[in-house]
Amino acid sequence: MRSRGILMLLIAVIAGLAAVFLGARWMQSQSDTEGRIAVANVEIEIGGKISPEMVRMAAWPATSVPAGAFKEPDKLVGRVVLVSMQRNEPITEARLAPVGTKGGLSALVPEGKRAMTVRVNDVIGVAGFALPGTFVDVMVNTQAEGAKQAGQDNTISKIVLERILVMAVAQEADRDTTKPKVVTAVTLEVTPEEAELLDLARSVGTLSLVLRNQTDPKSADTAGATKVELLGLKAKVEEAKKPVAPVAKKRTTRRATKPVTVIAPPPAPPPAPRGPCVEVIRGLDRVTECF
């Protein structure tokens, strides 16, 4: 019995040692498949500049390390983020502006583009739904060139710019918010040519922003709306401009007529011969009588 107990104790010791050995091997294999990358230690707003306290190193599976991740946090100090980042989110090169970029809205302007601000109100700004990251069309209400036609107004509303990205509203460029916000200014991302058109449009008329679907790239080719179309007078004006078709004359067939013989009236009879005449005086009257 005593020898049997010693045997069982020996087996238990061996099993324990094997478990420790296998656990150590497993831990070692796990450490070999993990790496450490830089993640955001706090929330970083879009256009913000990274400081040392905003970054920390975290363990990350080696098989799923994001492309462009940083393993040295010192290389991130002073860089500007192009998108807002949440805490514990990996910081990658694709989310950063080029080295040397200053913080702020200018870091978000792509190469070849410009940022231009226009004044808006609660109506022009689509009731505050023109938020950073959304796309809008710019419409202008102005007076059309050319002389007025009789009885017509030359006011016209026309879309002049399409699918323009809203970069910021007021002084905020956070694209994660979805709550509408009424502001007095909206900053748009435009090309140099679009900037010229936008500046001209706001100087010649009243601007309006038209919110559009973010996934709709189609262009709306419109001729603009006029007062004639608004009041339903276009059809009448076009009808009045149509040339009047000439009325065809009805041809008449002349029939041959027979010659008419005109019969001359008979000559008047000659006056009857008169006899001798005598002048008779009767008081104050004179009368001539012939026999």
GUBASE-178340 format. One record per residue (C-alpha): x, y, z; residue number from 1. Coordinates in steps of 0.1 Angstrom, whole numbers. Layout:
! GUBASE-178340
SITE     x     y     z   n
SITE     X     Y     Z NUM
...
This chain:
! GUBASE-178340
SITE     x     y     z   n
SITE     0     0     0   1
SITE    28    24     8   2
SITE    46    18   -24   3
SITE    13    23   -43   4
SITE     9    58   -27   5
SITE    44    68   -36   6
SITE    37    58   -72   7
SITE     6    79   -73   8
SITE    25   108   -59   9
SITE    52   104   -84  10
SITE    27   104  -113  11
SITE    11   136  -100  12
SITE    44   154   -98  13
SITE    53   143  -133  14
SITE    19   155  -146  15
SITE    23   189  -128  16
SITE    57   194  -144  17
SITE    44   185  -178  18
SITE    15   211  -174  19
SITE    40   238  -164  20
SITE    62   230  -193  21
SITE    33   230  -218  22
SITE    19   263  -203  23
SITE    53   280  -206  24
SITE    56   268  -242  25
SITE    21   282  -250  26
SITE    28   315  -234  27
SITE    60   318  -254  28
SITE    42   310  -286  29
SITE    16   337  -278  30
SITE    42   363  -272  31
SITE    59   354  -305  32
SITE    26   361  -324  33
SITE    19   395  -307  34
SITE    34   429  -314  35
SITE    31   464  -300  36
SITE    17   493  -320  37
SITE     8   529  -313  38
SITE   -28   536  -305  39
SITE   -47   567  -295  40
SITE   -47   572  -258  41
SITE   -75   599  -260  42
SITE  -100   611  -285  43
SITE   -83   631  -312  44
SITE  -104   656  -333  45
SITE  -100   660  -370  46
SITE   -72   684  -379  47
SITE   -57   680  -344  48
SITE   -19   678  -338  49
SITE    -6   647  -319  50
SITE    12   653  -287  51
SITE    32   626  -267  52
SITE     4   621  -241  53
SITE   -21   613  -269  54
SITE    -3   581  -279  55
SITE     4   548  -260  56
SITE    18   514  -271  57
SITE    -6   485  -270  58
SITE    -3   447  -277  59
SITE   -17   437  -311  60
SITE   -18   403  -329  61
SITE    11   401  -353  62
SITE   -11   385  -380  63
SITE   -36   415  -380  64
SITE   -14   446  -376  65
SITE   -30   474  -398  66
SITE   -10   486  -427  67
SITE    10   517  -419  68
SITE     9   512  -382  69
SITE    36   528  -360  70
SITE    58   508  -336  71
SITE    77   539  -324  72
SITE    54   565  -308  73
SITE    81   593  -311  74
SITE    75   594  -349  75
SITE    39   605  -343  76
SITE    46   636  -323  77
SITE    36   667  -342  78
SITE    17   649  -369  79
SITE   -19   660  -379  80
SITE   -48   636  -381  81
SITE   -71   638  -412  82
SITE  -100   620  -394  83
SITE  -113   621  -359  84
SITE  -100   591  -338  85
SITE  -114   573  -308  86
SITE   -95   560  -278  87
SITE   -75   528  -284  88
SITE   -79   531  -322  89
SITE   -47   523  -341  90
SITE   -29   553  -357  91
SITE   -19   546  -393  92
SITE    -1   566  -419  93
SITE   -32   568  -441  94
SITE   -50   588  -413  95
SITE   -23   614  -410  96
SITE   -15   645  -431  97
SITE    20   647  -447  98
SITE    49   655  -425  99
SITE    53   692  -418 100
SITE    16   700  -422 101
SITE     3   725  -397 102
SITE   -28   717  -377 103
SITE   -62   731  -385 104
SITE   -86   731  -414 105
SITE   -58   738  -440 106
SITE   -45   703  -433 107
SITE   -77   688  -445 108
SITE   -77   706  -479 109
SITE   -65   681  -506 110
SITE   -38   690  -531 111
SITE   -53   711  -559 112
SITE   -84   720  -540 113
SITE   -94   752  -520 114
SITE  -116   759  -490 115
SITE  -141   788  -494 116
SITE  -166   800  -469 117
SITE  -200   814  -477 118
SITE  -225   831  -455 119
SITE  -257   812  -448 120
SITE  -288   812  -425 121
SITE  -313   786  -413 122
SITE  -329   784  -448 123
SITE  -298   787  -470 124
SITE  -280   762  -448 125
SITE  -307   735  -452 126
SITE  -319   740  -416 127
SITE  -285   730  -402 128
SITE  -283   697  -420 129
SITE  -254   708  -442 130
SITE  -228   692  -419 131
SITE  -191   685  -424 132
SITE  -187   655  -447 133
SITE  -220   660  -466 134
SITE  -224   671  -502 135
SITE  -245   700  -515 136
SITE  -254   717  -547 137
SITE  -251   755  -549 138
SITE  -280   774  -565 139
SITE  -282   811  -573 140
SITE  -312   833  -578 141
SITE  -304   863  -600 142
SITE  -315   883  -630 143
SITE  -309   868  -665 144
SITE  -289   888  -690 145
SITE  -307   904  -720 146
SITE  -336   928  -725 147
SITE  -369   920  -709 148
SITE  -397   908  -731 149
SITE  -430   926  -729 150
SITE  -449   916  -698 151
SITE  -422   891  -686 152
SITE  -397   890  -656 153
SITE  -361   879  -663 154
SITE  -356   864  -627 155
SITE  -340   830  -629 156
SITE  -328   803  -604 157
SITE  -300   780  -616 158
SITE  -278   754  -601 159
SITE  -242   765  -607 160
SITE  -221   740  -587 161
SITE  -228   703  -580 162
SITE  -216   678  -554 163
SITE  -196   702  -533 164
SITE  -181   688  -501 165
SITE  -189   706  -469 166
SITE  -156   708  -450 167
SITE  -167   728  -419 168
SITE  -197   746  -404 169
SITE  -188   777  -384 170
SITE  -155   767  -367 171
SITE  -162   730  -365 172
SITE  -150   703  -389 173
SITE  -160   672  -370 174
SITE  -176   648  -395 175
SITE  -189   623  -370 176
SITE  -217   644  -358 177
SITE  -252   639  -373 178
SITE  -271   665  -352 179
SITE  -283   695  -372 180
SITE  -267   728  -363 181
SITE  -278   762  -376 182
SITE  -247   784  -383 183
SITE  -240   816  -401 184
SITE  -211   803  -423 185
SITE  -203   771  -442 186
SITE  -169   762  -456 187
SITE  -169   743  -489 188
SITE  -142   723  -507 189
SITE  -139   736  -543 190
SITE  -114   737  -572 191
SITE   -99   771  -582 192
SITE  -124   773  -611 193
SITE  -154   765  -588 194
SITE  -141   791  -563 195
SITE  -143   818  -591 196
SITE  -179   807  -600 197
SITE  -189   807  -563 198
SITE  -175   841  -557 199
SITE  -193   855  -588 200
SITE  -226   838  -579 201
SITE  -228   853  -544 202
SITE  -220   888  -558 203
SITE  -248   887  -585 204
SITE  -276   871  -566 205
SITE  -288   851  -535 206
SITE  -272   817  -528 207
SITE  -290   785  -516 208
SITE  -275   752  -506 209
SITE  -293   720  -518 210
SITE  -285   689  -498 211
SITE  -279   658  -519 212
SITE  -274   621  -514 213
SITE  -238   613  -506 214
SITE  -237   583  -529 215
SITE  -253   600  -559 216
SITE  -227   612  -584 217
SITE  -251   620  -612 218
SITE  -251   655  -626 219
SITE  -285   674  -631 220
SITE  -284   692  -664 221
SITE  -310   719  -660 222
SITE  -317   751  -678 223
SITE  -328   770  -647 224
SITE  -363   780  -636 225
SITE  -379   813  -646 226
SITE  -409   832  -635 227
SITE  -427   823  -667 228
SITE  -424   786  -659 229
SITE  -433   791  -623 230
SITE  -466   807  -631 231
SITE  -474   783  -659 232
SITE  -472   809  -686 233
SITE  -446   791  -707 234
SITE  -471   772  -728 235
SITE  -490   804  -735 236
SITE  -459   823  -745 237
SITE  -448   795  -769 238
SITE  -482   793  -784 239
SITE  -482   830  -790 240
SITE  -448   828  -807 241
SITE  -460   801  -832 242
SITE  -464   815  -867 243
SITE  -500   817  -879 244
SITE  -507   794  -909 245
SITE  -520   812  -940 246
SITE  -557   806  -948 247
SITE  -561   789  -982 248
SITE  -583   808 -1006 249
SITE  -613   790 -1020 250
SITE  -611   788 -1057 251
SITE  -643   797 -1076 252
SITE  -651   784 -1110 253
SITE  -665   810 -1134 254
SITE  -692   797 -1157 255
SITE  -696   810 -1192 256
SITE  -725   834 -1195 257
SITE  -746   841 -1226 258
SITE  -745   875 -1242 259
SITE  -774   897 -1231 260
SITE  -791   918 -1258 261
SITE  -800   953 -1245 262
SITE  -832   967 -1260 263
SITE  -832  1005 -1263 264
SITE  -863  1022 -1251 265
SITE  -886  1037 -1278 266
SITE  -880  1074 -1286 267
SITE  -902  1099 -1269 268
SITE  -931  1113 -1291 269
SITE  -925  1148 -1304 270
SITE  -943  1176 -1286 271
SITE  -977  1186 -1300 272
SITE  -976  1218 -1320 273
SITE  -989  1248 -1301 274
SITE -1012  1276 -1314 275
SITE -1009  1313 -1309 276
SITE -1004  1325 -1273 277
SITE -1020  1355 -1256 278
SITE -1008  1371 -1224 279
SITE -1037  1378 -1200 280
SITE -1033  1403 -1171 281
SITE -1056  1395 -1142 282
SITE -1051  1421 -1115 283
SITE -1015  1418 -1104 284
SITE -1010  1384 -1121 285
SITE  -998  1377 -1156 286
SITE -1008  1344 -1173 287
SITE  -998  1333 -1208 288
SITE -1024  1311 -1225 289
SITE -1018  1293 -1258 290
SITE -1045  1280 -1282 291
